[in-house]
Amino acid sequence: MEPFTPVIITVLSGKTRDGSLEIFDEIVLRAGDTVSVVGPTGSGKTAFINDIEVFACKDTVTGRTVLVNGRIPPDEMVRDPAKKPIALITQNTKCIADLTVKEFLEMHIRARRIPDDSRVGETIALANEFTGEKIAAPMHMTSLSGGQTRSLLIADAITISSAPIILLDEVESGGIFKETVISTLKANNKAVIFVTHDPFLALLSDRRIVMRNGAVERIIIPGGREKKIIHLVSSMDRVLFKIREEIRAGTLLDGGEDIS
């Protein structure tokens, strides 16, 4: 499979649940962008990224249209996994096929028509940078935890699918190093759009799309004004991560631990 040429995704506005027009004309997503989609439960966050994943063309409930490089994408891009420039990783990551990690990745390599199978080891190594629960090639996909599975799928999206657009639907997990994931995706020049309830993840994004009533209510571009709060929340997140790992390891927290 040849590398994807530069891809620009443009989301054209649709309508709210009561039929009113959304507040924006278009949202443009380019390589290196990090965009969080936030809002109350049921506000339309998942529908927003689903529209991107299926290349909506006024044929979904939102009425939005998604363009690729300024045009309606061709049918082969929509239907052929090898030509689709988008990878979607959802909350529902449990694998039902009784495959080993190696077999699962090899199957995806074949589906993407990649002649080089050395990416199996590369993908596992990258996934292990995202999680403290180490993954090995002989492990069965059905035995992986949620954090391990999400880490593997994100690594897969970088090394095997090579998709320039990564959509993450509420994949924050106690087993994932969130800051490492986002920085790695940015370093690989991916456009990352993620639905999240996690304040730290939301603050790491360049833009926040705020959803309400099934539609985009506001687009926030912090422009560096949140640096102080990011530093504070980052420190809090590290403390919570350490406490979580201590609890998972069976430690009784009596106040004597160094959790700073």
VOVEXKE-871458 format. One line per field, with one value per residue: residue number from 1; residue in one letter; x, y, z of N, C-alpha, C in turn. Coordinates in pm, whole numbers, plus 50000, padded with zeros to 5 digits. Layout:
! VOVEXKE-871458
resi = NUM	...
resn = A	...
nc1 = X	...
nc2 = Y	...
nc3 = Z	...
cac1 = X	...
cac2 = Y	...
cac3 = Z	...
cc1 = X	...
cc2 = Y	...
cc3 = Z	...
! end
This chain:
! VOVEXKE-871458
resi = 1	2	3	4	5	6	7	8	9	10	11	12	13	14	15	16	17	18	19	20	21	22	23	24	25	26	27	28	29	30	31	32	33	34	35	36	37	38	39	40	41	42	43	44	45	46	47	48	49	50	51	52	53	54	55	56	57	58	59	60	61	62	63	64	65	66	67	68	69	70	71	72	73	74	75	76	77	78	79	80	81	82	83	84	85	86	87	88	89	90	91	92	93	94	95	96	97	98	99	100	101	102	103	104	105	106	107	108	109	110	111	112	113	114	115	116	117	118	119	120	121	122	123	124	125	126	127	128	129	130	131	132	133	134	135	136	137	138	139	140	141	142	143	144	145	146	147	148	149	150	151	152	153	154	155	156	157	158	159	160	161	162	163	164	165	166	167	168	169	170	171	172	173	174	175	176	177	178	179	180	181	182	183	184	185	186	187	188	189	190	191	192	193	194	195	196	197	198	199	200	201	202	203	204	205	206	207	208	209	210	211	212	213	214	215	216	217	218	219	220	221	222	223	224	225	226	227	228	229	230	231	232	233	234	235	236	237	238	239	240	241	242	243	244	245	246	247	248	249	250	251	252	253	254	255	256	257	258	259	260
resn = M	E	P	F	T	P	V	I	I	T	V	L	S	G	K	T	R	D	G	S	L	E	I	F	D	E	I	V	L	R	A	G	D	T	V	S	V	V	G	P	T	G	S	G	K	T	A	F	I	N	D	I	E	V	F	A	C	K	D	T	V	T	G	R	T	V	L	V	N	G	R	I	P	P	D	E	M	V	R	D	P	A	K	K	P	I	A	L	I	T	Q	N	T	K	C	I	A	D	L	T	V	K	E	F	L	E	M	H	I	R	A	R	R	I	P	D	D	S	R	V	G	E	T	I	A	L	A	N	E	F	T	G	E	K	I	A	A	P	M	H	M	T	S	L	S	G	G	Q	T	R	S	L	L	I	A	D	A	I	T	I	S	S	A	P	I	I	L	L	D	E	V	E	S	G	G	I	F	K	E	T	V	I	S	T	L	K	A	N	N	K	A	V	I	F	V	T	H	D	P	F	L	A	L	L	S	D	R	R	I	V	M	R	N	G	A	V	E	R	I	I	I	P	G	G	R	E	K	K	I	I	H	L	V	S	S	M	D	R	V	L	F	K	I	R	E	E	I	R	A	G	T	L	L	D	G	G	E	D	I	S
nc1 = 50084	50059	50183	49948	49848	49872	49596	49304	49037	48709	48439	48114	47845	47551	47245	47060	46887	46634	46602	46722	46989	47336	47597	47829	48009	48203	48430	48765	49007	49339	49662	49837	49667	49497	49195	48942	48626	48366	48110	47781	47650	47485	47479	47560	47821	47950	47812	47914	48186	48131	48006	48225	48375	48216	48206	47991	47720	47500	47337	47298	47154	47227	47261	47501	47788	48082	48391	48675	48982	48849	48647	48367	48428	48554	48376	48532	48717	48557	48468	48679	48907	49184	49220	49106	49140	49108	49107	48910	48868	48689	48483	48405	48601	48647	48769	48632	48724	48926	49216	49574	49777	49974	49866	49634	49735	49877	49665	49544	49750	49749	49492	49532	49703	49982	50315	50515	50591	50721	50614	50460	50609	50699	50460	50366	50571	50538	50280	50331	50454	50246	50105	50113	50067	50211	50224	50239	50336	50236	50009	49653	49399	49152	49216	49324	49329	49105	49261	49501	49406	49310	49549	49695	49538	49557	49832	49841	49693	49876	50111	50038	49782	49840	49684	49603	49415	49290	49036	48911	48700	48606	48820	48976	49150	49237	49459	49616	49871	49795	49898	50130	50023	49883	50094	50255	50090	50070	50339	50368	50239	49960	49616	49411	49106	48912	48660	48577	48549	48736	48907	49181	49268	49104	49208	49456	49419	49422	49197	48861	48559	48241	47955	47597	47254	47263	47423	47693	47778	47967	48297	48610	48917	49191	49448	49685	49612	49547	49762	49858	49655	49663	49909	49857	49642	49769	49956	49779	49660	49871	49912	49664	49679	49892	49786	49571	49707	49838	49621	49513	49717	49678	49751	49721	49628	49762	49832	50103	50240	50444	50304	50331
nc2 = 49881	50216	50515	50746	51035	51387	51473	51660	51713	51829	51937	52006	52210	52090	52020	52098	51895	51999	52097	52339	52532	52446	52624	52674	52718	52558	52303	52250	51999	51919	51760	51687	51828	51845	51771	51796	51658	51757	51756	51715	51386	51223	51439	51440	51381	51137	51095	51302	51229	50989	51074	51174	50939	50780	50936	51130	51245	51434	51231	51129	51148	51396	51561	51654	51715	51562	51638	51538	51667	51884	51775	51554	51233	50960	50653	50422	50498	50523	50262	50075	49934	49956	50194	50387	50685	50705	50603	50452	50425	50281	50280	50019	49777	49509	49204	48938	48732	48445	48500	48524	48803	48848	48711	48860	49115	49046	48972	49220	49348	49203	49274	49542	49522	49520	49450	49405	49235	49301	49491	49394	49342	49603	49737	49616	49688	49966	49985	49900	50119	50273	50159	50023	49760	49503	49386	49092	48905	48630	48640	48610	48788	48800	48786	49022	49323	49612	49846	49748	49654	49893	50037	49877	49897	50169	50192	50022	50175	50372	50243	50037	50077	50332	50554	50895	51031	51002	50879	50887	50740	50808	50663	50679	50535	50362	50210	50330	50546	50851	51105	51033	50892	51098	51278	51113	51058	51317	51362	51188	51319	51301	51378	51417	51341	51341	51206	51290	51273	51338	51578	51643	51531	51680	51935	51907	51933	52120	52249	52271	52118	52188	52018	52014	51926	51761	51894	52110	52343	52530	52638	52617	52779	52767	52891	52901	53010	52846	52734	52734	52599	52356	52256	52223	52037	51827	51750	51664	51454	51273	51202	51080	50868	50721	50650	50496	50281	50174	50085	49896	49714	49604	49738	49871	50186	50397	50652	50688	50663	50779	50981	51197
nc3 = 50000	49910	50070	50217	50040	50130	50333	50369	50572	50553	50733	50670	50780	50956	51105	51407	51656	51663	51415	51350	51198	51227	51408	51267	50954	50826	50936	50941	50911	50950	50889	51186	51352	51665	51799	52031	52118	52303	52563	52714	52806	52542	52374	52112	52043	51962	51725	51572	51515	51391	51158	51021	50990	50821	50600	50566	50367	50367	50437	50685	51019	51108	50891	50793	50577	50460	50331	50134	50079	49968	49812	49743	49862	49661	49582	49619	49811	50030	50076	50054	50269	50240	50114	50262	50441	50713	51052	51293	51637	51883	52186	52216	52221	52250	52138	51956	51806	51825	51812	51812	51918	51726	51502	51463	51393	51163	50999	50960	50824	50585	50494	50443	50238	50259	50193	50377	50663	50893	51046	51250	51488	51528	51577	51815	51989	51992	52097	52354	52459	52525	52731	53062	53101	52971	52633	52437	52144	52134	52294	52338	52167	52288	52553	52629	52822	52848	52831	52718	52470	52349	52337	52160	51927	51871	51821	51602	51420	51366	51268	51088	50948	50875	50856	50800	50948	51267	51464	51783	52007	52310	52446	52669	52938	53240	53194	53004	52885	52853	52776	52642	52426	52283	52224	52067	51847	51744	51684	51477	51283	51264	51217	51484	51623	51899	52105	52432	52791	52963	53139	53121	52877	52704	52744	52628	52360	52047	51960	52083	52032	52116	52201	52182	52208	51985	51803	51690	51924	51999	51914	52047	52065	52240	52230	52386	52628	52835	52961	53230	53371	53241	53324	53597	53594	53468	53663	53863	53726	53697	53964	54024	53845	53951	54202	54114	53990	54213	54364	54187	54198	54440	54669	54996	55070	55297	55344	55368	55136	54863	54654	54498
cac1 = 50000	50133	50143	49843	49885	49814	49450	49235	48896	48624	48304	48017	47745	47423	47135	47035	46776	46507	46600	46795	47122	47449	47653	47951	47999	48285	48540	48872	49099	49462	49765	49893	49562	49434	49065	48858	48481	48318	47970	47708	47607	47373	47481	47592	47966	47983	47755	48003	48299	48077	47986	48356	48419	48139	48202	47850	47687	47361	47262	47287	47053	47277	47258	47633	47862	48225	48470	48817	49053	48756	48552	48301	48524	48507	48317	48636	48776	48460	48441	48799	48990	49320	49223	49038	49242	49058	49099	48820	48885	48572	48479	48379	48725	48665	48781	48566	48798	49028	49344	49683	49809	50050	49773	49543	49808	49907	49540	49526	49853	49698	49377	49585	49787	50119	50403	50617	50532	50803	50537	50400	50694	50700	50331	50361	50664	50477	50167	50384	50487	50119	50041	50199	50037	50285	50160	50332	50279	50156	49888	49529	49328	49040	49266	49378	49243	49061	49375	49591	49344	49310	49688	49733	49466	49614	49961	49807	49651	49996	50214	49986	49686	49905	49579	49638	49310	49259	48918	48908	48571	48608	48908	49058	49148	49339	49577	49679	49944	49723	49984	50220	49944	49856	50220	50302	50006	50110	50473	50352	50166	49822	49505	49346	48979	48872	48550	48630	48498	48855	48949	49321	49272	49042	49300	49571	49383	49437	49062	48755	48426	48144	47831	47473	47133	47295	47490	47806	47731	48076	48432	48701	49059	49250	49557	49785	49561	49518	49887	49868	49560	49711	50016	49792	49564	49868	50008	49671	49638	49979	49884	49552	49727	49972	49694	49495	49794	49860	49498	49504	49819	49636	49812	49635	49682	49746	49881	50249	50300	50485	50222	50346
cac2 = 50000	50341	50609	50838	51172	51476	51471	51764	51680	51945	51902	52112	52211	52022	52082	52050	51800	52067	52140	52464	52516	52454	52759	52690	52688	52441	52272	52193	51916	51895	51680	51748	51886	51766	51831	51720	51678	51749	51791	51621	51258	51235	51570	51424	51372	51020	51117	51392	51156	50888	51141	51179	50803	50726	51039	51169	51329	51468	51105	51087	51227	51533	51639	51708	51664	51554	51642	51502	51757	51975	51707	51433	51124	50855	50536	50326	50546	50498	50120	49992	49965	49991	50330	50478	50759	50726	50489	50479	50338	50310	50225	49875	49725	49368	49120	48809	48629	48385	48513	48583	48940	48837	48674	48974	49219	48993	48979	49359	49375	49148	49354	49669	49488	49562	49334	49399	49187	49343	49588	49329	49373	49748	49776	49571	49771	50098	49968	49888	50252	50336	50090	49956	49617	49467	49302	49004	48849	48507	48661	48609	48916	48791	48793	49156	49417	49724	49936	49683	49651	50028	50071	49803	49952	50301	50164	49967	50286	50449	50168	49949	50145	50457	50652	51029	51081	50906	50915	50813	50760	50781	50549	50697	50416	50360	50138	50399	50669	50939	51211	50969	50863	51220	51332	51024	51083	51447	51346	51116	51409	51258	51461	51336	51395	51246	51231	51267	51337	51357	51718	51654	51508	51795	52049	51881	51955	52256	52303	52193	52131	52169	51968	52019	51907	51695	51984	52188	52465	52626	52590	52692	52774	52828	52982	52910	53074	52748	52667	52714	52497	52229	52210	52179	51914	51723	51702	51590	51331	51180	51152	50987	50749	50642	50591	50391	50165	50114	50013	49779	49619	49549	49810	49945	50322	50445	50790	50693	50647	50899	50985	51330
cac3 = 50000	49905	50176	50181	50009	50231	50336	50444	50592	50578	50779	50644	50887	50943	51179	51543	51661	51637	51275	51328	51139	51319	51417	51187	50811	50801	51027	50859	50988	50874	50955	51305	51436	51772	51824	52122	52105	52441	52583	52800	52748	52451	52304	51970	52024	51881	51591	51499	51456	51299	51029	50954	50956	50708	50496	50553	50251	50395	50444	50824	51089	51132	50767	50761	50462	50485	50208	50141	49989	49903	49724	49791	49836	49568	49647	49657	49935	50137	50099	50054	50387	50201	50058	50353	50516	50849	51144	51405	51753	51964	52321	52209	52165	52282	52019	51977	51732	51911	51743	51888	51877	51601	51395	51442	51319	51029	50923	50919	50723	50458	50451	50393	50123	50290	50173	50482	50788	51007	51123	51366	51602	51546	51634	51954	52065	52010	52190	52490	52507	52563	52843	53159	53094	52851	52532	52366	52021	52149	52374	52260	52169	52383	52690	52656	52895	52765	52807	52624	52337	52294	52306	52040	51812	51839	51758	51471	51333	51328	51195	50983	50861	50831	50827	50847	51036	51372	51542	51908	52074	52453	52472	52788	53022	53343	53148	52891	52912	52760	52723	52545	52305	52207	52173	51961	51730	51687	51628	51350	51194	51248	51264	51587	51670	52001	52198	52566	52913	53046	53128	53079	52732	52637	52752	52541	52219	51992	51952	52146	51972	52224	52144	52260	52129	51859	51709	51739	51989	52011	51883	52133	52032	52360	52195	52491	52749	52939	52998	53375	53414	53186	53414	53720	53569	53438	53792	53927	53649	53732	54099	54015	53775	54045	54299	54045	53972	54346	54400	54099	54242	54568	54780	55087	55081	55434	55354	55377	55004	54791	54533	54435
cc1 = 50088	50090	50035	49904	49824	49662	49399	49087	48819	48484	48214	47899	47618	47317	47126	46917	46642	46501	46671	46932	47229	47518	47776	47922	48077	48390	48645	48973	49219	49559	49821	49792	49523	49308	48987	48712	48422	48171	47902	47679	47483	47370	47518	47741	48003	47929	47847	48119	48251	48051	48116	48395	48346	48135	48057	47831	47539	47273	47261	47189	47097	47269	47392	47689	48010	48299	48613	48890	48957	48650	48481	48394	48467	48461	48423	48706	48685	48455	48566	48887	49131	49333	49157	49140	49206	49061	49014	48843	48777	48587	48469	48497	48743	48665	48717	48637	48911	49162	49450	49703	49881	49957	49680	49612	49842	49782	49517	49628	49807	49583	49422	49680	49929	50211	50502	50554	50615	50726	50467	50479	50697	50573	50322	50453	50605	50361	50216	50439	50363	50056	50144	50176	50095	50211	50268	50261	50196	50027	49766	49455	49215	49086	49318	49278	49199	49175	49473	49535	49346	49451	49732	49666	49519	49749	49941	49770	49771	50086	50162	49888	49747	49803	49619	49537	49276	49141	48914	48778	48579	48694	48999	49041	49259	49466	49651	49750	49894	49813	50080	50147	49926	49985	50275	50221	50044	50247	50469	50264	50024	49727	49425	49220	48927	48757	48602	48548	48615	48906	49092	49334	49215	49136	49422	49543	49401	49302	48966	48623	48325	48009	47713	47354	47163	47375	47611	47753	47840	48207	48530	48844	49134	49365	49657	49737	49537	49644	49896	49776	49601	49818	49956	49721	49658	49924	49903	49650	49746	49957	49771	49593	49804	49884	49617	49579	49822	49739	49484	49604	49787	49696	49705	49697	49654	49799	50031	50318	50341	50408	50232	50406
cc2 = 50124	50433	50703	50974	51262	51484	51586	51724	51808	51897	52023	52099	52135	52095	52023	51953	51867	52128	52271	52435	52523	52590	52781	52665	52562	52427	52198	52122	51882	51810	51757	51812	51790	51839	51742	51757	51653	51788	51687	51489	51280	51363	51559	51410	51256	51036	51206	51314	51043	50948	51147	51040	50748	50822	51079	51263	51364	51345	51048	51181	51372	51621	51698	51646	51669	51545	51597	51583	51839	51909	51593	51316	51021	50733	50438	50368	50515	50351	50032	50028	50009	50134	50433	50551	50781	50595	50531	50377	50375	50255	50073	49806	49576	49285	48984	48696	48577	48381	48560	48726	48939	48807	48789	49082	49172	48998	49122	49399	49323	49231	49487	49649	49540	49441	49310	49357	49223	49442	49526	49365	49521	49795	49737	49657	49909	50090	49961	50019	50324	50274	50027	49807	49562	49366	49220	48939	48724	48525	48660	48741	48915	48802	48933	49240	49528	49818	49878	49686	49789	50070	50004	49862	50089	50283	50109	50077	50368	50370	50085	50019	50272	50564	50789	51089	50972	50960	50825	50844	50713	50659	50571	50578	50426	50291	50206	50524	50774	51044	51155	50940	50989	51276	51246	51044	51215	51436	51273	51192	51362	51372	51374	51407	51296	51297	51201	51336	51370	51500	51734	51634	51628	51914	52030	51914	52101	52327	52212	52222	52094	52133	51987	52001	51851	51778	52051	52320	52573	52560	52679	52670	52844	52924	53003	52969	52976	52677	52637	52602	52360	52171	52154	52045	51798	51663	51617	51455	51228	51120	51048	50857	50659	50575	50475	50264	50096	50031	49886	49671	49559	49617	49878	50082	50376	50585	50800	50685	50782	50900	51118	51315
cc3 = 50000	50018	50126	50144	50116	50220	50422	50451	50623	50615	50754	50739	50851	51023	51320	51541	51638	51497	51247	51267	51247	51305	51329	51040	50777	50910	50945	50950	50901	50956	51073	51398	51548	51813	51919	52099	52244	52449	52669	52728	52661	52371	52157	51941	51931	51739	51507	51436	51365	51162	50950	50905	50835	50589	50465	50432	50258	50404	50585	50895	51112	51009	50728	50633	50495	50353	50235	50034	49903	49817	49797	49762	49741	49645	49694	49787	50053	50174	50109	50172	50351	50151	50149	50440	50663	50927	51263	51515	51853	52105	52320	52142	52188	52154	52046	51901	51819	51837	51840	51840	51742	51484	51361	51358	51178	50940	50874	50813	50586	50405	50391	50275	50140	50276	50286	50614	50910	51095	51244	51491	51633	51616	51782	52041	52092	52109	52334	52545	52561	52688	52935	53165	52965	52763	52462	52248	52044	52229	52284	52276	52272	52529	52727	52735	52801	52731	52708	52481	52273	52254	52176	51916	51773	51770	51617	51373	51285	51235	51078	50892	50802	50797	50881	50942	51137	51452	51665	51981	52219	52488	52592	52880	53125	53299	53036	52939	52812	52695	52618	52415	52221	52147	52059	51833	51663	51620	51494	51251	51163	51285	51360	51635	51774	52085	52338	52673	53007	53032	53081	52929	52656	52635	52663	52395	52178	51983	52027	52076	52080	52161	52240	52164	51990	51761	51774	51796	51990	51969	51959	52086	52146	52331	52307	52622	52863	52989	53147	53422	53360	53278	53543	53700	53537	53567	53864	53858	53682	53870	54095	53946	53871	54150	54237	54030	54105	54387	54317	54141	54378	54688	54865	55109	55221	55455	55360	55243	54946	54659	54462	54295
! end
